[in-house]
């Protein structure tokens, strides 16, 4: 028998915990190609970072991982393997693909350790986005709340990475995130209406950066 859903307040608290950068997923170790772009001068200023984040929300992350999170919340367990397979195919570069799988596995493991009674019916998912969406549903969070938390975690994670890679203070980095609010809202709205036929994304510069990151002479991030 399924466990009773947590109260709305408890669900929101747990959702915020899942999205927190301190949650032990290892996501902080991956820059998704941003390290290459900063070292090679493609992203040098706050305006560059804002453009990078906006572009990913509109053409890359926002068209792949965000709808995957939304669909992982809404699809049946039988449909979820197809969703993960789709992400496998769309993530062309090995580094980001393996990072997504590793962070997803860590997220799942940590959540099961913390809330085993409430996650008895957690379906099998593999990528970070799909694990997050499935976890949020099992923990009683609304779909819109889950997708917003997922986008926020990605956006703030990228600006935090930028403070380690660039001459950029914390407040300036947060301002870059704030300037992307319209793109973040757009990505969430699109994801909530998405189907398996709506996935796409075109972020060639980031794919190249992610592919070349392993050849950098000095690296702070794994990928």
C-alpha positions as a printed Julia matrix, in Angstrom:
223×3 Matrix{Float64}:
  0.0    0.0     0.0
  1.28   3.46   -0.88
  2.34   5.72    1.95
  0.19   8.78    2.64
  1.43  11.94    0.94
  3.21  14.46    3.18
  1.47  17.71    4.04
  1.86  20.6     1.54
  4.22  22.43    3.87
  6.38  19.38    4.4
  6.41  18.7     0.66
  7.67  22.22   -0.04
 10.36  21.94    2.61
 11.58  18.68    1.12
 11.49  20.12   -2.39
 13.66  23.03   -1.29
 16.04  20.56    0.33
 16.29  18.55   -2.9
 17.07  21.71   -4.87
 19.64  23.06   -2.41
 23.24  23.16   -3.63
 24.33  21.47   -0.38
 22.26  18.36   -1.12
 24.8   15.55   -1.71
 24.42  14.95   -5.45
 27.86  16.08   -6.59
 26.3   18.57   -9.03
 28.77  21.24   -7.88
 31.58  19.31   -9.58
 30.23  19.87  -13.11
 30.23  23.08  -15.14
 28.49  21.68  -18.27
 31.02  23.32  -20.57
 31.09  26.73  -18.88
 34.68  26.16  -17.72
 35.88  25.86  -21.33
 33.96  28.94  -22.42
 35.41  31.08  -19.62
 38.99  29.91  -20.19
 38.78  30.57  -23.92
 37.23  34.0   -23.57
 33.73  33.3   -24.87
 32.26  34.16  -21.45
 34.25  36.94  -19.77
 31.81  39.46  -18.3
 28.53  39.56  -16.43
 26.77  40.4   -19.69
 28.37  37.36  -21.32
 27.22  35.15  -18.47
 23.68  36.5   -18.68
 23.63  35.81  -22.41
 24.97  32.29  -21.82
 22.34  31.5   -19.18
 19.54  33.02  -21.26
 20.63  31.05  -24.3
 20.63  27.79  -22.39
 17.18  28.42  -20.98
 15.83  29.27  -24.42
 17.71  26.83  -26.66
 19.4   24.1   -24.6
 18.63  23.18  -20.98
 15.19  24.76  -21.26
 14.21  22.51  -24.16
 15.62  19.26  -22.79
 16.09  18.93  -19.05
 13.26  21.24  -17.96
 10.51  19.45  -19.92
 12.04  16.13  -18.86
 11.57  17.14  -15.22
  7.95  18.13  -15.88
  7.17  14.93  -17.76
  8.85  12.73  -15.15
  6.31  14.18  -12.72
  3.31  13.47  -14.97
  4.08  10.33  -16.98
  3.24   6.82  -15.88
  6.06   4.57  -14.65
  5.77   2.58  -17.87
  6.53   5.67  -19.95
  9.54   6.88  -17.98
 12.16   4.6   -19.59
 11.36   6.18  -22.97
 11.9    9.61  -21.44
 15.33   8.66  -20.1
 16.25   7.07  -23.42
 15.3   10.29  -25.17
 17.66  12.27  -22.95
 20.42   9.74  -23.68
 19.99  10.47  -27.38
 19.72  14.24  -27.05
 22.79  14.64  -24.83
 25.32  14.14  -27.61
 28.44  14.89  -25.58
 29.62  12.19  -23.21
 30.63  14.49  -20.33
 27.26  16.21  -19.75
 25.4   12.96  -20.41
 27.4   11.05  -17.8
 27.18  13.97  -15.38
 23.38  13.95  -15.68
 23.29  10.23  -14.97
 25.72  10.42  -12.05
 23.93  13.34  -10.39
 20.61  11.58  -10.92
 21.88   8.41   -9.26
 23.27  10.38   -6.31
 20.04  12.34   -5.93
 17.98   9.17   -5.91
 20.26   7.44   -3.4
 20.28  10.38   -0.99
 16.51  10.87   -1.14
 15.82   7.18   -0.52
 18.13   7.35    2.48
 16.3   10.35    3.94
 12.65   9.49    3.2
 12.36   5.74    2.61
  8.77   5.48    3.86
  7.49   8.14    1.46
  9.4    6.85   -1.57
  8.29   3.23   -1.6
  6.66   3.74   -5.0
  9.44   5.84   -6.54
  9.68   4.75  -10.2
 12.98   3.87  -11.83
 14.53   6.92  -13.52
 18.13   7.68  -14.44
 18.85  11.29  -15.43
 18.98  14.18  -12.99
 15.9   15.84  -14.47
 13.77  12.71  -14.46
 14.84  11.65  -10.97
 14.04  15.14   -9.65
 10.59  15.19  -11.23
  9.7   11.69  -10.05
 10.96  12.43   -6.52
  9.0   15.65   -6.32
  5.77  13.88   -7.22
  6.32  11.09   -4.68
  7.05  13.68   -2.0
  3.76  15.44   -2.74
  5.06  18.58   -4.48
  2.96  20.12   -7.24
  4.3   19.84  -10.78
  4.78  23.58  -11.22
  6.62  23.83   -7.91
  8.88  20.93   -8.88
  9.83  22.43  -12.24
 10.43  25.88  -10.75
 12.69  24.4    -8.07
 14.61  22.41  -10.68
 15.18  25.47  -12.89
 16.21  27.55   -9.9
 18.72  24.92   -8.78
 20.29  24.83  -12.25
 20.39  28.61  -12.64
 21.92  29.28   -9.23
 24.31  26.38   -9.67
 25.65  27.88  -12.9
 26.15  31.36  -11.43
 27.91  29.83   -8.43
 30.23  28.0   -10.83
 30.84  31.29  -12.63
 32.11  32.95   -9.44
 34.83  30.27   -9.3
 35.72  30.61  -12.97
 35.51  34.37  -13.57
 36.35  37.65  -11.9
 32.77  37.96  -10.76
 31.48  38.66   -7.27
 28.58  36.86   -5.69
 26.15  39.79   -5.97
 27.01  40.39   -9.63
 26.51  36.68  -10.33
 23.13  36.72   -8.62
 22.2   39.75  -10.7
 22.89  37.7   -13.82
 20.46  35.09  -12.55
 17.85  37.76  -11.82
 18.2   39.12  -15.35
 17.25  35.68  -16.66
 13.92  35.52  -14.83
 11.87  36.0   -17.99
 13.68  33.17  -19.77
 13.33  30.95  -16.71
  9.59  31.63  -16.57
  9.3   30.86  -20.27
 11.13  27.55  -19.83
  8.87  26.52  -16.96
  5.7   27.47  -18.85
  6.79  25.56  -21.95
  7.77  22.51  -19.91
  4.39  22.3   -18.21
  2.77  21.91  -21.65
  5.39  19.63  -23.18
  4.96  16.15  -24.61
  7.54  13.6   -25.65
  7.35  15.08  -29.16
  8.37  18.57  -28.03
 12.0   17.94  -27.08
 14.82  19.57  -28.95
 17.57  22.03  -28.23
 20.45  23.49  -30.17
 23.49  24.64  -28.18
 26.46  23.87  -30.39
 28.9   26.19  -28.6
 28.16  24.56  -25.27
 28.48  21.06  -26.75
 31.88  21.98  -28.16
 32.93  23.49  -24.85
 31.84  20.4   -22.96
 33.66  18.13  -25.4
 36.89  20.15  -25.16
 36.83  20.58  -21.38
 38.77  17.37  -20.82
 41.72  18.78  -22.77
 42.11  21.95  -20.69
 45.49  22.25  -18.98
 43.91  23.37  -15.71
 40.47  22.32  -14.57
 38.3   23.06  -11.55
 35.38  20.89  -12.66
 35.0   17.29  -13.79
 33.07  18.27  -16.92
